[in-house]
């Protein structure tokens, strides 16, 4: 009997780790756990599902659990939420429906990804304030925004702009709030960003730049106003796109050290500070770029960011030839 390998998280990093483990050890007993319905998924595609470009949420996943299990000889457990790690006995505690199941491991890989950042402001927990994380949640997100007439998007990064496009495709009035002087502030200088501002405005997005959101108001527990340093705006829904942070809750429970960015600390071999526990993907954050040896393991998690940048640069280069919102931003 080979080693027991348990992987927490079935996204890009987790699925890549599972496949690699199978190649390295044909006899290993490999179990991949994911609390959602999909594996090998692409959360960055959620805005395109919301906007109708991607027709089915399932299309945001490369493999079905059944395909991955069959082709890789890996036990895939969906709707399986790992909630505790017993490092002494090397056991993961997992909720599967109404049951709690324990999985023994010789090797544990934490690939829990990242989770959306919420603003620590008054009213942040009102109903109708929506975030993007997992593809199986995308149908609920689309259902929510379809009910609205006016939607605020908070954050002018990639997700914010993609959601603005998706919402305009649905015919919604869109207010985009960015606290910095221009959108994509970590990617472009202001003069280049102005081209994007012009395109957004031309296609009906109401831009609120250099305007910090300081709170939300609601009626009967549901958001109805966005409060900024400059005023109040009536809305039906709010989509948050202010970024993500590593999901380190389980790693902390296991006693793993965190790095200076708050992500799980790993060495050049992806090992955490706890014996027989590795970590990869967005859970280890920017720390992964410090080690060239990490590249093959994490490139699946980071490649889509490089792809997005290439798309925006291509769009800017061909600006005079582009006609229409979807062709300019959706490619």
HELIX and SHEET records of a PDB file:
HELIX    1   1 UNK A   12  UNK A   24  1                                  13    
HELIX    2   2 UNK A   43  UNK A   45  5                                   3    
HELIX    3   3 UNK A   46  UNK A   50  1                                   5    
HELIX    4   4 UNK A   57  UNK A   60  5                                   4    
HELIX    5   5 UNK A   65  UNK A   72  1                                   8    
HELIX    6   6 UNK A  135  UNK A  137  5                                   3    
HELIX    7   7 UNK A  138  UNK A  146  1                                   9    
HELIX    8   8 UNK A  158  UNK A  169  1                                  12    
HELIX    9   9 UNK A  190  UNK A  202  1                                  13    
HELIX   10  10 UNK A  249  UNK A  253  1                                   5    
HELIX   11  11 UNK A  281  UNK A  290  5                                  10    
HELIX   12  12 UNK A  292  UNK A  294  5                                   3    
HELIX   13  13 UNK A  295  UNK A  317  1                                  23    
HELIX   14  14 UNK A  319  UNK A  321  5                                   3    
HELIX   15  15 UNK A  325  UNK A  329  1                                   5    
SHEET    1   A 5 UNK A  75  UNK A  77  0                                        
SHEET    2   A 5 UNK A  29  UNK A  33  1                                        
SHEET    3   A 5 UNK A   4  UNK A   8  1                                        
SHEET    4   A 5 UNK A 107  UNK A 110  1                                        
SHEET    5   A 5 UNK A 277  UNK A 279  1                                        
SHEET    1   B 3 UNK A  80  UNK A  86  0                                        
SHEET    2   B 3 UNK A  91  UNK A  96 -1                                        
SHEET    3   B 3 UNK A  99  UNK A 104 -1                                        
SHEET    1   C 2 UNK A 114  UNK A 116  0                                        
SHEET    2   C 2 UNK A 244  UNK A 246 -1                                        
SHEET    1   D 5 UNK A 129  UNK A 130  0                                        
SHEET    2   D 5 UNK A 237  UNK A 240  1                                        
SHEET    3   D 5 UNK A 150  UNK A 154  1                                        
SHEET    4   D 5 UNK A 173  UNK A 178  1                                        
SHEET    5   D 5 UNK A 205  UNK A 209  1                                        
SHEET    1   E 3 UNK A 213  UNK A 219  0                                        
SHEET    2   E 3 UNK A 222  UNK A 228 -1                                        
SHEET    3   E 3 UNK A 232  UNK A 234 -1                                        
END                                                                             
